[in-house]
Amino acid sequence: MRNSTQFDIVAVSKATSHALRHEPWLYELELDDEGWTPVESLLASLRKERPEWAGLSRNDLVQMITRSSKQRHEILGGKVRALYGHTIAGKLKKTPATPPDVLFHGTSPDEQKKGSGPNGTACCSVTVCVHTIAFRC
């Protein structure tokens, strides 16, 4: 199994964001009403982008998403999508969901006091997995 550190994760993330959030037609991708496209279609498009990405795999995308401090993308089953930041025309349909019973808040008390978001507002990170929040902090 290939380790994604053999790829520039930031470059792959930027190309993935561009493909899924801004100009999917340049990558010959079809997004459904919720922004999903087949993982294999995205991989095929990314592999065409750069010769060094010829060996890019689903596992590499999973590692890119897992290691990201900002959860920009998600993979579910055989599909992938960007979670936010779309500039493509129209509104993506969002499916309502029941929130989990427990969420973990990952902003330190110091960070909450000084406010790290726009205009000095507090910025926080929330996840359903205690291991994810520990990884982000």
C-alpha positions as a Markdown table, in Angstrom:
| # | Residue | x | y | z |
|---|---|---|---|---|
| 1 | Met | 0.0 | 0.0 | 0.0 |
| 2 | Arg | 1.4 | 3.4 | -1.0 |
| 3 | Asn | 1.8 | 6.1 | 1.7 |
| 4 | Ser | 0.4 | 9.4 | 0.6 |
| 5 | Thr | 3.5 | 11.2 | 1.9 |
| 6 | Gln | 4.9 | 10.3 | -1.5 |
| 7 | Phe | 2.6 | 12.9 | -2.9 |
| 8 | Asp | 2.4 | 16.6 | -2.1 |
| 9 | Ile | -0.8 | 16.4 | 0.0 |
| 10 | Val | -1.3 | 20.2 | -0.1 |
| 11 | Ala | -1.2 | 20.2 | -3.9 |
| 12 | Val | -3.5 | 17.2 | -4.1 |
| 13 | Ser | -5.9 | 18.9 | -1.7 |
| 14 | Lys | -5.9 | 22.1 | -3.7 |
| 15 | Ala | -6.5 | 20.3 | -6.9 |
| 16 | Thr | -9.3 | 18.3 | -5.3 |
| 17 | Ser | -10.9 | 21.5 | -3.9 |
| 18 | His | -10.6 | 23.2 | -7.3 |
| 19 | Ala | -12.2 | 20.2 | -9.0 |
| 20 | Leu | -15.1 | 19.7 | -6.5 |
| 21 | Arg | -15.8 | 23.3 | -5.4 |
| 22 | His | -15.0 | 25.6 | -8.4 |
| 23 | Glu | -14.6 | 24.1 | -11.8 |
| 24 | Pro | -15.6 | 20.4 | -12.0 |
| 25 | Trp | -16.1 | 20.7 | -15.8 |
| 26 | Leu | -12.4 | 21.3 | -16.3 |
| 27 | Tyr | -11.8 | 17.9 | -14.7 |
| 28 | Glu | -14.7 | 16.3 | -16.7 |
| 29 | Leu | -16.6 | 15.6 | -13.4 |
| 30 | Glu | -20.3 | 15.4 | -13.0 |
| 31 | Leu | -21.5 | 16.5 | -9.5 |
| 32 | Asp | -24.9 | 15.4 | -8.3 |
| 33 | Asp | -27.4 | 17.7 | -6.4 |
| 34 | Glu | -25.4 | 17.2 | -3.2 |
| 35 | Gly | -22.0 | 17.7 | -4.8 |
| 36 | Trp | -21.0 | 14.0 | -4.9 |
| 37 | Thr | -19.0 | 12.5 | -7.7 |
| 38 | Pro | -17.5 | 9.0 | -8.0 |
| 39 | Val | -14.1 | 8.7 | -6.3 |
| 40 | Glu | -12.7 | 6.8 | -9.3 |
| 41 | Ser | -13.7 | 9.8 | -11.6 |
| 42 | Leu | -11.9 | 12.2 | -9.4 |
| 43 | Leu | -8.8 | 10.0 | -9.2 |
| 44 | Ala | -8.8 | 9.6 | -13.0 |
| 45 | Ser | -8.9 | 13.4 | -13.4 |
| 46 | Leu | -6.2 | 14.0 | -10.8 |
| 47 | Arg | -4.0 | 11.4 | -12.4 |
| 48 | Lys | -4.2 | 13.2 | -15.7 |
| 49 | Glu | -3.3 | 16.5 | -14.0 |
| 50 | Arg | 0.3 | 15.6 | -13.1 |
| 51 | Pro | 2.4 | 12.6 | -14.2 |
| 52 | Glu | 3.6 | 12.2 | -10.6 |
| 53 | Trp | 0.0 | 11.5 | -9.5 |
| 54 | Ala | -0.3 | 8.5 | -11.8 |
| 55 | Gly | -0.3 | 6.2 | -8.8 |
| 56 | Leu | -2.7 | 8.3 | -6.7 |
| 57 | Ser | -5.2 | 6.0 | -4.9 |
| 58 | Arg | -8.4 | 6.1 | -2.9 |
| 59 | Asn | -6.3 | 5.5 | 0.2 |
| 60 | Asp | -4.2 | 8.6 | -0.6 |
| 61 | Leu | -7.4 | 10.7 | -0.8 |
| 62 | Val | -8.6 | 9.2 | 2.5 |
| 63 | Gln | -5.2 | 10.1 | 4.1 |
| 64 | Met | -5.4 | 13.6 | 2.6 |
| 65 | Ile | -8.9 | 14.1 | 4.1 |
| 66 | Thr | -8.0 | 12.6 | 7.5 |
| 67 | Arg | -4.8 | 14.6 | 7.9 |
| 68 | Ser | -6.4 | 18.0 | 6.9 |
| 69 | Ser | -6.9 | 20.4 | 9.8 |
| 70 | Lys | -9.9 | 21.8 | 7.9 |
| 71 | Gln | -12.4 | 19.1 | 6.9 |
| 72 | Arg | -12.9 | 20.3 | 3.3 |
| 73 | His | -13.8 | 17.0 | 1.7 |
| 74 | Glu | -15.6 | 13.7 | 2.6 |
| 75 | Ile | -15.7 | 10.2 | 1.1 |
| 76 | Leu | -18.7 | 8.0 | 1.6 |
| 77 | Gly | -19.0 | 4.7 | -0.1 |
| 78 | Gly | -17.7 | 5.2 | -3.7 |
| 79 | Lys | -18.3 | 8.9 | -3.8 |
| 80 | Val | -16.4 | 12.1 | -2.7 |
| 81 | Arg | -17.5 | 15.7 | -2.3 |
| 82 | Ala | -16.3 | 19.1 | -1.0 |
| 83 | Leu | -18.1 | 20.1 | 2.2 |
| 84 | Tyr | -18.2 | 23.9 | 1.7 |
| 85 | Gly | -16.7 | 26.8 | -0.2 |
| 86 | His | -18.4 | 26.1 | -3.6 |
| 87 | Thr | -18.4 | 28.9 | -6.2 |
| 88 | Ile | -20.2 | 26.9 | -8.8 |
| 89 | Ala | -23.6 | 28.2 | -9.9 |
| 90 | Gly | -26.7 | 27.1 | -8.0 |
| 91 | Lys | -27.1 | 25.8 | -4.5 |
| 92 | Leu | -26.1 | 22.3 | -3.5 |
| 93 | Lys | -28.8 | 20.4 | -1.8 |
| 94 | Lys | -28.1 | 19.5 | 1.8 |
| 95 | Thr | -29.7 | 16.5 | 3.4 |
| 96 | Pro | -30.9 | 17.2 | 7.0 |
| 97 | Ala | -29.4 | 14.8 | 9.5 |
| 98 | Thr | -29.9 | 14.1 | 13.2 |
| 99 | Pro | -26.9 | 15.4 | 15.2 |
| 100 | Pro | -24.8 | 12.9 | 17.1 |
| 101 | Asp | -25.4 | 12.4 | 20.8 |
| 102 | Val | -21.9 | 13.6 | 21.6 |
| 103 | Leu | -19.7 | 16.3 | 20.0 |
| 104 | Phe | -16.1 | 17.2 | 21.1 |
| 105 | His | -15.1 | 20.8 | 21.1 |
| 106 | Gly | -11.5 | 21.3 | 20.1 |
| 107 | Thr | -10.8 | 25.0 | 20.8 |
| 108 | Ser | -8.5 | 25.7 | 23.8 |
| 109 | Pro | -9.7 | 28.1 | 26.4 |
| 110 | Asp | -6.9 | 30.5 | 25.5 |
| 111 | Glu | -8.0 | 30.5 | 21.9 |
| 112 | Gln | -11.6 | 31.1 | 22.9 |
| 113 | Lys | -10.5 | 34.2 | 24.9 |
| 114 | Lys | -8.4 | 35.8 | 22.2 |
| 115 | Gly | -10.6 | 34.8 | 19.3 |
| 116 | Ser | -8.9 | 33.5 | 16.2 |
| 117 | Gly | -11.7 | 33.9 | 13.7 |
| 118 | Pro | -12.6 | 36.8 | 11.4 |
| 119 | Asn | -12.9 | 40.1 | 13.3 |
| 120 | Gly | -11.5 | 38.5 | 16.5 |
| 121 | Thr | -14.4 | 36.1 | 17.0 |
| 122 | Ala | -13.8 | 32.7 | 18.5 |
| 123 | Cys | -13.1 | 29.9 | 16.0 |
| 124 | Cys | -13.9 | 26.4 | 17.1 |
| 125 | Ser | -13.5 | 22.8 | 15.8 |
| 126 | Val | -16.2 | 20.2 | 16.5 |
| 127 | Thr | -16.1 | 16.5 | 15.7 |
| 128 | Val | -17.8 | 13.3 | 16.7 |
| 129 | Cys | -14.5 | 11.5 | 17.3 |
| 130 | Val | -12.3 | 12.3 | 20.3 |
| 131 | His | -9.3 | 11.0 | 18.4 |
| 132 | Thr | -9.8 | 13.4 | 15.6 |
| 133 | Ile | -10.0 | 16.4 | 17.9 |
| 134 | Ala | -6.8 | 15.3 | 19.7 |
| 135 | Phe | -5.1 | 15.1 | 16.2 |
| 136 | Arg | -6.3 | 18.6 | 15.3 |
| 137 | Cys | -5.2 | 20.3 | 18.5 |
